[in-house]
Amino acid sequence: MAAKIRLKKVGRKGQPSYRVVVLDGRKPRDAKVVADLGYYDPKTNPPSFEINNDTALKWLLDGAKATRAARSILSKAGVMAAWDAVARGGAETVKAQELAAEVAEAAQAKQEKKTKTKAKAKAKAASEVGKEAEPAAEQTTETNEKEEKKTKAKTKTEATSETAEGETEGPALPEENEKAEEAEEAADKEPEET
């Protein structure tokens, strides 16, 4: 938006008074107001005005352009001098420095808000994808469990068939292995002798 600080005419015919406002630069003089900065009354002698300096300086630092009439009023209020000092980098007043810091913080907060919004959107998309993946993950875990049960059942049947044949389960001790070998050799020799 091309923001402009300008005067908005209020009052009746022949008795004008103005409000100092921030508007979209592409809109007409009496369009919808973005921000109200103060007023200007040219009927009094001398002409009177009241400007919210902090808000006006923030808008100028954000890039709003002031019209010639609005610039004149802002100059009398001291806003243009503060803006010029901040723009040149040698802010003479502490208030101008504080306002510049506030504007920078606001811009940073706006950027952080955008990044948080993007992060939330990514997390939401990931959770939706995760929800779709959960049933598939559950199916894979179920199939893995079924396969494990099948392998356990096979090993049990193999173990029972081996024990039925007379073999022992598990690893034997070395002494038992030697005794078993001797018994087998003796059994083999006996039928040959007869």
Summary of the structure (lengths in Angstrom):
residues: 194
radius of gyration: 44.5
end to end distance: 114.7
largest distance: 147.1
contacts: 461
relative contact order: 0.07
helix: 62%
strand: 15%
